[in-house]
Amino acid sequence: MNLLPRTLIVVGVLGVSLLCLSPNFTSNRLTVVFNETRWAGDEKVAIPQAEIDEFIADRENGLGLYFPDNECVKAVDNPRQCTLSRRFLTEAQVNELSQAFPEFIDEDRTFIQPDGIERFFSFLSEKSFKNLRIKLGLDLQGGMRAVLRADFEHYAKRLRENYAHTLKELEGKIAAAPVAEKPALQLQKEDIESKFTISEERKAELLAEAKRVIDKRLASQNLTEPEVRVQPGSHSIAVDMPGAGNSQEVLRRIKDTVTVEYRIVQQNEAADRLREERFDVYLQRLQDLYTAEVRPDPREIESLLKKVAEEAELRPEDGQLFLYWRRGRKANSALLPREFRLLGPVVMDGNDMSDAQASINPLTPYYRISFVLNADGATKFADITTANRGKQLAILWGDRVMSEPNINEPITGGMGEITGQFEQSEAEEVASVIKEGALPLSLEVLSVSFVGPSLGLDSIAAGVYSILVGFFLVVLFMVLYYKLSGLVAISALFFNVVLMLAVLSLLEFTLTLPGLAGIILTVGMAVDANVIIFEKMKEEVEAGRSPALSIESGYASSFWTILDANITTIIAAIILFYTKDGPIMGFAITLFWGLVASMFTALFVTRWMYDIVQQFHRLKTLSIGWTVEEGGR
């Protein structure tokens, strides 16, 4: 390759890498938004503006306690919002502030503003910006610790609901069966009822399954290194999240019991009453809550549905009340609750499915979810569609009715589709829920706290100091032993570190102590690659070849040696990554990308440096070490 294209590649890679790293060193702007109301018992009351102003100005017990050297400037158009600037602001600090003052701080809208570079790289993210700040792990900066307690009462209640129809059928069979068949049917009934009493062994199984689902959810979000532990004594699960910025959003994702369910739509007098105009006011109120800027409080939604059920005089045998979500008739209208639905018990759920994939529906402008049923699910689906021909089958995503297709004929074959007015992100989320599995039981938040660095500031400072000293000693050795060629290696080494950190920024990687160990190891291996090249070049110089030929031969003869050594280590890094253990994954990721960067800098960048020197200054001697006379023979 000619020198100009190689120069463009090196300069381009370095420029993009520095751009990616720049947000880590510029000042951050934190927008703090304050709540307008707070709960006082069962009612919401307004928070006076005077309390907000006092909180912003208070440097002992208010906002100044966490940011004493930074003034929070109130927005001109919103007195309940202010912005402050600070360097090296972390998500963990924002989380600590919101946890300390949950009544004042609106955590969903309090955020660190992205800078211009992060907005420029927005094409790499589904959001309006790409987060390029390297996050630190629990051991380096702290984070959030949440303890979630299992709600076994709700689990038993749901089991009773799911088996209610089966038990009713069994009771009818027992009453009509001959005396000889009654004991077997009674035994079957007792076996189902025994499931409602949850043993300690079953509780342990449910907690272990919940931990597995939480692990998969956290692993699929980004490259953080969370720690999830079951605490069997209290029937709870502890989750440590490094540098979590929005604890409420994280908790919503962790404890979300959203799954995909199938229920038969009930057609009765109660369902007809819900279509009367007097209930439109409740639908409008629900739509207002879901379209508001602030996320709706679940207690308000539950309260409204309770009023609807009371006014419609719904009885348990009429069915369970749900909301039917769809888009309006206008173009680009929002997906909102627009009708009430009464549904029967769950007849099939996500546990009956083995795989799912989101794709464009060729018949509509929306997306669909194609799913594959397991063996039991295929049989169950065929029985359901056979027994309920002519009825509607409601498909629920969480508590939302997304579609209600008519059952025209039995569906066999073990495959099916979920259609509705899904956008791409919604369809992908439904598919992800099916593939990852839903939580087997509900989890309630027992406590949320901020966790400081487990290593302590002194240990962190000592670690950083040792890294800098080691780096300096490597630089000193390379310069003293390999002279001017050592400077080439050191330049490539700095390039290697910048490139590796830029890749980690693009991956939104969370850096922990094992990750730092991977970086240090790759720095050493990058120097090792240059040592191999330099020793080959020295042999060529000692053999009497010119500097230009020595450089050419040194790189040619070292290429496969370096490639073989690095590829075997890269394979080991890939194997370590697939262990899915947080600290080991962190080490594997930094090792993998560090090796890729070191091969690029050792084999491409350093060679480019020599060729640049050769282009503008014809080398007559090669400064390559103490054991060689500087010059060819």
C-alpha positions, -999 to +999 in steps of 0.1 A: +000+000+000+013+035-008+023+059+019-005+084+014-034+059+020-016+045+050-011+080+064-048+087+059-057+055+078-034+062+107-044+099+110-081+090+106-080+062+133-061+085+157-085+114+151-116+093+156-101+077+187-093+111+202-128+123+194-143+093+211-122+099+242-127+137+245-161+135+264-142+118+292-121+149+299-145+178+291-169+195+316-202+177+321-235+196+324-260+181+349-297+190+345-316+186+378-354+185+376-375+188+407-409+171+413-440+192+413-459+170+437-453+144+464-474+117+481-489+126+515-506+094+525-530+084+496-531+119+481-507+140+460-498+175+473-479+202+455-444+211+465-440+248+470-415+266+448-400+282+480-389+247+492-372+240+459-354+274+460-342+267+495-330+233+486-310+246+457-293+273+479-287+251+509-250+241+510-253+220+542-284+199+537-295+205+501-280+204+466-248+221+478-241+192+500-232+171+469-220+199+447-205+225+470-182+241+444-208+243+416-237+267+412-269+253+398-284+279+375-322+278+372-338+276+338-355+307+326-386+290+314-388+264+343-380+274+379-381+237+389-351+229+367-315+240+371-282+231+354-246+229+368-213+222+352-186+199+366-157+178+353-156+141+359-192+139+369-203+103+372-237+086+371-231+072+405-230+107+420-263+116+403-278+084+416-266+091+451-282+126+450-316+112+437-316+085+464-309+110+491-338+133+481-364+112+463-392+136+472-375+165+455-355+150+426-374+138+395-350+109+388-365+101+354-357+136+340-325+144+359-296+135+337-260+143+325-264+162+292-245+147+263-219+169+247-215+177+210-193+147+202-217+123+218-246+138+197-224+135+166-220+097+172-258+093+177-260+072+145-243+044+166-272+044+191-310+042+192-310+073+214-303+109+203-267+105+215-240+079+220-226+076+255-189+078+252-179+082+288-161+052+302-179+041+333-161+028+364-172-004+382-183-009+418-148-015+430-136+018+415-164+043+419-193+026+436-229+023+424-263+012+434-273-018+456-309-029+455-325-056+475-356-072+460-379-094+480-400-122+464-438-118+466-449-154+470-484-144+479-489-128+445-473-158+429-498-182+447-527-158+437-517-160+401-515-198+402-550-199+416-562-177+387-544-198+361-559-231+375-593-217+383-609-229+350-592-263+353-604-268+389-639-258+379-640-284+351-626-310+375-653-303+401-679-308+374-663-341+363-661-353+399-698-346+405-708-364+373-683-393+374-690-429+385-679-438+421-650-458+408-635-429+388-640-402+415-608-410+436-585-405+406-602-372+397-601-361+434-564-369+435-558-348+404-576-319+420-556-322+452-524-323+433-532-290+416-543-274+449-510-285+465-492-262+441-508-232+459-488-240+491-452-231+482-426-252+500-391-239+509-376-260+482-400-244+456-391-210+469-354-216+464-361-228+429-381-197+421-354-174+435-327-192+414-349-189+383-354-152+390-317-147+394-310-163+361-335-140+343-321-109+360-286-120+350-297-123+313-315-090+314-285-071+328-261-089+304-282-079+274-283-042+283-246-033+281-211-043+292-215-035+329-204-059+355-234-063+379-234-087+408-266-106+415-269-127+447-297-148+462-303-142+499-323-173+508-328-164+545-349-133+536-362-147+503-346-118+485-322-110+457-294-084+461-283-066+429-252-044+428-250-021+397-218-001+391-224+036+383-261+033+379-274+067+370-312+062+370-320+037+397-357+037+391-353+029+354-328+001+363-352-013+389-381-012+364-360-033+340-348-057+366-381-065+384-403-062+353-426-092+352-438-084+317-444-115+296-466-125+267-499-141+275-529-154+257-565-150+271-599-156+256-620-124+252-652-125+273-684-116+255-711-109+281-733-081+295-705-067+316-683-064+285-712-046+268-716-021+297-679-011+294-685+001+258-710+028+271-701+065+267-700+071+304-666+053+306-650+074+279-640+100+306-619+073+323-602+064+290-594+100+284-579+103+319-558+072+313-545+086+279-536+119+296-516+100+322-497+080+296-490+110+273-478+132+302-441+141+303-438+124+337-441+086+338-475+077+352-477+065+388-490+028+389-511+037+419-531+062+398-537+037+370-548+011+395-571+035+412-588+045+379-593+009+369-608+001+403-633+029+398-642+016+364-648-019+378-670-006+406-691+016+383-695-012+358-705-036+386-680-062+375-680-096+392-651-120+393-670-145+370-674-117+344-636-117+337-606-096+345-604-060+334-576-049+310-569-021+286-568-025+248-539-005+233-539+006+197-530+037+176-555+063+165-568+068+130-546+097+123-511+092+109-483+088+134-507+087+163-495+073+197-501+038+210-525+044+239-552+026+258-584+032+238-609+005+250-616-017+280-616-055+277-628-083+299-606-114+296-607-149+309-578-167+326-544-173+310-545-201+285-509-199+272-479-177+280-443-171+270-431-202+288-447-222+260-425-205+234-389-214+227-378-186+203-391-154+188-380-129+161-392-094+152-397-086+115-417-062+093-453-072+086-457-071+048-494-065+052-492-034+075-467-006+082-459-022+116-438-050+129-448-085+139-432-112+162-428-147+148-425-173+175-417-210+177-436-231+203-421-259+223-437-294+222-461-288+251-469-253+238-477-266+203-502-292+217-517-266+240-521-240+212-538-265+190-563-275+218-570-239+226-577-229+190-598-260+185-620-255+216-625-217+210-633-215+173-653-184+165-640-165+196-613-138+199-579-146+214-564-116+232-526-113+230-512-094+260-478-078+264-476-073+301-510-058+311-517-044+276-540-061+251-521-056+219-543-075+195-573-098+195-575-120+164-605-142+156-599-179+159-613-191+125-597-226+126-574-248+147-537-237+145-512-265+144-476-268+134-459-252+165-454-218+150-473-186+150-472-148+149-481-119+172-495-091+152-504-056+163-494-020+159-458-026+171-430-002+163-396-018+157-383-012+193-416-026+208-415-057+186-379-063+195-386-059+232-415-085+230-392-109+212-365-103+238-390-110+266-399-143+250-363-154+244-349-143+278-379-154+298-401-136+322-396-134+360-413-164+376-427-142+404-431-106+413-403-088+432-408-058+454-381-033+463-370-038+499-342-012+499-321+009+476-287+023+487-256+039+473-224+017+476-190+034+478-159+020+461-151-014+475-114-008+471-113+026+489-097+058+476-063+048+490-063+015+471-074+031+439-047+058+442-021+031+448-033+011+418-031+041+395+003+050+408+016+015+402+003+016+366+020+049+359+053+038+374+052+005+354+044+024+322+073+048+329+097+020+335+087+003+302+092+036+284+126+041+300+137+006+291+126+008+255+144+042+250+176+032+268+179-003+252+165+004+217+175+040+214+156+059+186+137+027+176+125+026+212+109+060+207+090+045+177+077+017+200+067+042+227+048+063+202+030+032+190+023+022+226+006+055+234-014+051+201-024+016+213-037+028+246-057+057+229-072+033+204-081+006+230-098+032+253-117+047+223-131+012+215-141+007+251-158+041+250-178+031+219-188-001+236-200+018+267-177-005+287-176-005+326-140-005+337-132-025+369-100-038+384-100-070+362-105-047+332-075-026+343-055-058+346-064-067+310-052-032+298-019-036+316-014-070+301-021-058+266+003-029+270+030-054+279+022-076+250+022-046+226+058-039+237+066-076+233+055-074+196+079-045+190+107-064+208+103-093+184+104-069+154+134-050+167+154-082+174+147-094+138+158-060+125+190-062+146+198-096+131+195-081+096+217-052+104+244-075+119+242-095+087+253-064+068+220-054+052+210-017+047+185+000+071+158-001+045+162-038+038+166-045+076+132-028+083+115-047+054+129-081+064+123-075+101+086-069+096+082-096+070+098-123+092+081-112+124+045-110+110+035-146+114+052-150+148+033-120+162+000-130+145+002-166+158+010-155+193-018-129+194-045-151+177-040-179+203-044-153+231-075-138+214-091-173+212-085-176+250-101-141+255-132-152+235-135-183+256-132-163+288-159-139+275-184-167+270-182-177+307-206-148+312-190-140+346-189-102+351-152-097+363-139-124+339-159-108+310-143-074+318-108-089+317-116-108+284-130-077+267-100-054+275-076-083+266-094-089+232-095-053+220-061-046+235-046-074+214-064-062+183-051-027+189-016-039+196-014-059+164-025-028+144+000-005+161+029-030+161+026-042+125+010-012+108+016+020+127+053+015+136+060+004+100+043+035+088+065+056+111+097+041+096+085+046+061+077+083+069+112+088+081+126+070+050+105+092+028+119+125+041+153+114+054+171+085+038+184+064+067+221+055+065+222+041+100+196+024+121+195+031+159+182-002+171+201-012+202+234-013+222+246-046+208+248-035+172+271-010+156+250+019+143+253+013+106+254-015+081+286-031+071 
